[in-house]
Amino acid sequence: MPWSELMNRKAFAQTMLLLGTVFCCAVAASQTGANTDVTLDRLAKAAKVYFRDTAELPMNIAVTTVVTDAAGKLKRQSQGSVDFLFHGYNPRSDKGTFTVSAGIFKRGAMKESMGGNNAVVFAGLMLRDGLQATPSPEILQPAGAGQPFIVRLNATQCQAFKLKESSLFPGNYCGRWEYRLTESGNDLRFEHFSFDSAGLPTQAKIAYLGDVQVLGFHFDEDFQQAFLPGDAKPFLLPTQVVTTITTDRGMITITNQYAPKDEKAVSQTK
């Protein structure tokens, strides 16, 4: 998953291009018969609406990084902010792109934000490709009125986990994905996405902790529905992504909080 950096005296910018990858998944189905087909059809339609291409949307990311040792003692805590230019999800090429930029003194915050930024695009691309490649993902029906649907996709064949030391995100995304949705009238609304990497534990050298055994790599992302100017269809924006890297020598937790730079440019209702 290539990425490049551009730096001059005043700015440090990074552009990330993520390619949607079709994973071959096999999981147990929670439903049988026509109801499963109807549910998958609704899910696929909702994904095409919410995870689609859009005009560029400038956002700000507040980045908080917390590093603790194996005993849970705080080793490091930092905060910063970076600019995030979101380009949406391209249904024609199954690519998602974004640009992250910050002043040269915020280089650390920009790099630490990248894992969460990847998750923003990955959440949409994986759902589109995963449904195409998986005939029967696990779908858990709501336990009661107002409770969410749970959709799970689980990859059965994954390469060895590799962590990119300089930017704290995997070289490949393979493992277990989970989406939480609720019904809004006749529509399904995405609320939450989580990911747990497979291929662990493994040895790695990572920032702040050094040589470690990586025990877990986890994403949690919360979404918000928004309407953009001139577009009658709802769009999905990130509100928060929490990246957690668990090792035998401690834990790194990175929280990205997203907000449109111009609050008037988006609305929660039509």
C-alpha positions in Angstrom: 0.0 0.0 0.0 2.3 2.8 -1.3 2.4 6.3 0.1 4.6 9.3 -0.5 5.6 12.4 1.3 6.2 15.9 -0.1 7.9 18.5 2.1 9.1 22.0 1.7 10.0 24.7 4.2 6.5 25.5 5.2 4.4 22.4 4.6 4.5 18.7 4.9 1.9 16.8 2.8 1.0 13.3 2.1 -1.3 11.7 -0.4 -2.6 8.2 0.1 -4.1 6.0 -2.6 -5.9 2.9 -1.4 -6.8 0.1 -3.7 -9.9 -1.9 -2.9 -8.9 -5.5 -2.6 -11.3 -8.4 -3.0 -10.7 -10.9 -0.2 -12.0 -14.4 -0.4 -14.0 -14.9 2.7 -16.1 -17.8 4.1 -18.2 -17.4 7.2 -21.2 -19.0 8.7 -24.6 -17.5 7.7 -27.0 -16.6 10.5 -30.0 -16.8 8.2 -31.3 -19.0 5.5 -33.7 -18.7 2.6 -35.2 -15.6 1.1 -34.7 -13.4 4.1 -30.9 -13.6 3.7 -31.2 -12.5 0.0 -33.4 -9.6 0.9 -31.1 -8.5 3.7 -28.0 -8.7 1.5 -29.7 -6.8 -1.2 -30.7 -4.0 1.1 -27.1 -3.9 2.5 -25.6 -3.7 -0.9 -27.9 -0.9 -1.9 -27.1 1.0 1.2 -23.4 0.6 0.7 -23.7 2.0 -2.9 -25.5 5.1 -1.5 -23.3 5.8 1.5 -19.9 4.7 0.2 -19.6 6.5 -3.1 -17.6 9.2 -4.9 -18.1 12.8 -3.8 -16.6 16.2 -4.2 -13.6 17.1 -2.1 -14.5 17.8 1.5 -12.0 19.6 3.6 -11.9 18.3 7.2 -9.8 18.8 10.3 -8.4 15.9 12.3 -7.6 16.2 16.0 -5.1 13.4 16.7 -4.4 12.1 20.2 -1.7 9.4 20.8 -1.3 7.6 24.1 1.5 5.1 24.7 1.5 2.9 27.8 4.0 0.2 29.0 3.2 -3.4 29.8 2.1 -2.4 33.3 -0.3 0.2 31.9 1.9 3.2 33.0 1.8 6.2 30.7 5.0 6.5 28.6 3.9 9.2 26.2 0.9 11.3 25.3 0.7 13.8 22.5 -1.9 15.9 20.6 -1.9 17.5 17.3 -4.1 18.5 14.3 -3.8 17.9 10.6 -5.8 18.8 7.5 -7.7 16.0 5.8 -9.1 16.4 2.2 -11.5 13.6 1.7 -12.2 12.6 -1.9 -14.8 9.8 -1.2 -15.0 6.3 -2.6 -14.8 5.9 -6.3 -17.3 3.1 -7.4 -15.9 3.1 -11.0 -12.4 2.1 -10.0 -12.9 0.8 -6.4 -10.4 3.3 -5.1 -10.5 5.7 -2.3 -8.2 8.7 -2.0 -7.5 11.4 0.5 -4.8 14.0 1.1 -3.3 14.7 4.5 -1.3 17.9 5.1 0.2 19.7 8.1 2.9 22.1 9.1 6.4 20.7 9.3 6.3 20.7 13.1 3.2 18.5 13.0 4.9 15.7 11.1 4.4 13.2 13.9 0.7 13.9 14.2 0.3 13.4 10.5 2.0 10.1 10.5 0.1 8.9 13.5 -3.2 9.8 11.9 -2.6 7.6 8.9 -3.8 4.3 10.3 -7.2 5.9 11.1 -7.3 7.7 7.8 -6.8 4.4 6.0 -9.7 2.9 8.0 -12.0 5.6 6.8 -11.6 4.6 3.2 -11.0 0.9 3.9 -14.4 0.6 5.7 -16.3 1.5 2.5 -14.2 -0.4 0.0 -14.1 -3.6 2.0 -17.9 -3.7 2.4 -18.4 -3.3 -1.3 -15.8 -5.9 -2.3 -16.6 -8.2 0.6 -20.2 -8.5 -0.3 -19.3 -9.3 -3.9 -16.8 -12.0 -2.8 -18.8 -13.5 0.1 -22.0 -15.3 -0.7 -23.1 -15.6 2.9 -21.6 -13.1 5.4 -22.8 -13.5 9.0 -25.8 -11.3 9.6 -27.1 -11.0 13.2 -30.6 -9.6 13.3 -31.6 -7.0 15.9 -32.2 -8.4 19.4 -35.1 -6.0 19.8 -36.7 -2.7 18.7 -34.1 0.0 18.1 -31.2 -2.5 18.3 -28.6 -2.7 15.5 -27.9 -5.2 12.8 -24.5 -6.8 12.9 -22.7 -7.8 9.7 -19.5 -9.7 9.9 -17.0 -10.8 7.3 -14.1 -13.1 8.2 -11.1 -13.8 5.9 -9.9 -17.4 6.0 -6.6 -17.0 4.3 -4.3 -14.1 5.3 -0.7 -13.3 4.7 1.6 -12.7 7.6 0.8 -9.5 9.5 3.3 -6.7 8.8 3.3 -3.3 10.6 4.7 -0.3 8.9 6.9 1.1 11.6 7.1 4.7 10.5 3.3 5.2 10.3 1.8 2.5 12.5 -0.6 0.8 10.1 -0.5 -2.6 8.5 1.1 -3.5 5.1 -2.0 -5.5 4.4 -5.6 -5.6 5.8 -6.9 -9.1 6.4 -8.9 -10.5 9.3 -12.3 -9.8 10.7 -14.6 -6.9 9.8 -17.8 -5.9 11.5 -20.4 -3.3 10.7 -23.2 -2.1 12.9 -26.3 -0.6 11.2 -29.7 0.6 12.3 -33.0 1.0 10.4 -34.1 4.5 9.5 -37.5 4.1 8.0 -37.0 1.9 5.0 -33.3 2.5 4.9 -30.3 1.1 6.6 -27.9 3.5 8.3 -24.3 2.7 9.0 -23.2 3.6 12.5 -20.0 1.7 13.3 -17.1 -0.3 11.8 -14.5 -2.4 13.5 -11.5 -4.5 12.2 -9.3 -7.0 13.9 -6.2 -8.1 12.0 -5.3 -11.8 11.5 -1.8 -13.3 11.4 -0.9 -12.4 14.9 1.1 -12.6 17.1 4.2 -11.5 15.2 7.5 -9.8 15.9 7.9 -6.2 14.9 9.8 -3.0 15.6 7.5 -0.1 16.1 7.8 3.6 17.2 7.8 4.3 21.0 8.0 0.6 22.0 10.9 -0.8 20.0 11.2 -4.5 19.4 7.9 -6.1 20.4 5.6 -9.0 19.8 2.4 -7.6 18.3 -0.6 -9.3 19.9 -3.4 -7.3 18.4 -4.3 -4.6 15.8 -7.8 -3.1 16.0 -9.8 -0.3 14.5 -13.1 1.2 15.7 -14.8 3.8 13.5 -17.9 5.8 14.1 -19.8 7.3 11.2 -22.2 10.2 10.8 -24.7 10.7 8.0 -24.5 14.0 6.2 -25.8 15.8 3.2 -23.5 17.7 0.9 -24.5 20.8 -1.1 -26.2 20.0 -4.3 -26.5 16.3 -3.5 -29.9 14.9 -2.4 -28.5 11.5 -1.3 -26.9 11.1 2.2 -23.2 10.5 2.5 -21.1 8.9 5.2 -18.5 10.9 7.0 -16.1 9.7 9.7 -16.5 11.2 13.2 -13.9 9.2 15.1 -11.4 6.4 14.5 -9.6 4.7 17.3 -6.5 2.6 16.4 -5.2 0.2 19.1 -2.0 -1.7 18.8 -1.4 -4.2 21.6 2.1 -5.7 22.2 3.9 -7.6 24.9 5.7 -4.3 25.9 2.7 -2.0 26.0 -0.1 -0.5 24.0 -0.4 2.4 21.5 -3.8 4.0 21.2 -4.4 6.7 18.5 -7.6 8.6 18.3 -8.6 10.6 15.2 -11.5 13.0 15.6 -12.9 14.4 12.3 -14.8 17.6 11.7 -15.7 19.5 8.5 -13.7 22.7 8.3 -16.9 24.5 7.2 -19.8 23.2 9.3 -22.2 25.0 7.0 -21.0 22.9 4.1 -22.7 19.8 5.5 -26.0 19.1 7.1 -27.5 16.3 9.1 -30.9 16.5 7.2 -32.0 17.4 3.7 
